[in-house]
Amino acid sequence: MELKIIKTENKKAKPTGKLGFGKYFTDHMFIMEYEGGEWKNARIQPYQDLHLAPSASVLHYAQGVFEGAKAYKNSKGEIRLFRLNDNLDRMCDSAERLCMPTFDKKFVYDAIKQLIFIDEDWIPTDEGTALYIRPTMIATEPALGVHASKTYYMYVIVSPVGAYYAHGLAPVKLLVEENYVRAAKGGTGGHKVIGNYAASMKAGENAQAKGYDQAMWLDAKHHRYVEEVGAMNIFFVIDGVAYTPALRGSILPGITRRSVITLLKSHNIKVREMNVDIRKVAEAAENGKLNEIFGTGTAAVISPVGWFGYHGKDYEVNKGEMGEISKMIYDELTGIQNGKYPDKFGWVDIIKK
Ligand SMILES: Cc1ncc(COP(=O)(O)O)c(C=O)c1O
């Protein structure tokens, strides 16, 4: 398929001041359309509203999937893509889960590269910033019957971003959610599908109303085993061993999670992927054995957890400060992403040297 390029004649003003997360969008986007069993009309075009019928099935039945990846520009002027192939693999897995078509990953990868080159002057360069890449696929068939759509848009928008949490690297406060559940085995929790996020908002809002930053999810059956947090996977360092919930279908298989496991192991830190019982975590906090908790995600990077609330009680973690292991992993991961550290695991594609 050919990639058509239509450039804008009206470039927008760049943001000044704090970027925050996902508030600004660049001048262009990639889009292609699925119809008659194939993708067509692939193009990079000026960033614009979508043409969508009010009856489009994504708006009624949430047949939609998305991804989140990042490109970095360092002081040498290199543009560095982090594990984008893994995101496109996961997007195709998510699409299959929702009976949506997959796509030629190499074609989309190259189209994203082109998009980044065209909007290169939008890539921020300050410490902690990046160009966030949001591939999205939605069902567009104008039909109210509940069935897989026959037509789709696949598009990619990009956004210069800073820290995901307003307070940057400062430790966050999580509330363990004991009533609502995010996902059950056999559901869609292990895929990046849009409905998962709508279903999780209530718990997040409740947590925030009580003074916490986010909800920490427990499993749907026992309400006892930790799953994940908002847009992050989670790690607990207890007595020097790093524990993270095993992937059993209801947790998103995070690409940062996978990278962090590799980094921890490379430092000879033991990693256990298993059921993590929140009662045992609380117990460890009480006997001084809980060293650190941190979340991992493309948007949140490494996010230290300073406190968590469970069963009416607040627990402090590492005196409410970022722990040694979290800091080491943060430095190493961001160092690999921006080129300060060697890319010894082959995670980075330098698309412009
Ligand atoms: C629900 C959820 N869990 C975990 C993550 C972390 O995944 P990744 O490291 O691939 O960004 C995300 C973010 O993508 C997410 O939305």
The ligand as a Gaussian input file, in Angstrom:
#p B3LYP/6-31G(d) Opt

LIG

0 1
 C       -4.168000      -0.664000      32.420000
 C       -2.728000      -0.470000      32.148000
 N       -1.829000      -1.230000      32.803000
 C       -0.512000      -1.123000      32.581000
 C       -0.016000      -0.215000      31.674000
 C        1.452000      -0.157000      31.392000
 O        1.755000      -0.689000      30.137000
 P        2.997000      -0.195000      29.296000
 O        4.191000      -0.384000      30.165000
 O        3.042000      -1.056000      28.097000
 O        2.771000       1.232000      28.979000
 C       -0.912000       0.619000      30.977000
 C       -0.412000       1.599000      30.016000
 O       -0.308000       1.332000      28.858000
 C       -2.290000       0.469000      31.195000
 O       -3.182000       1.217000      30.539000

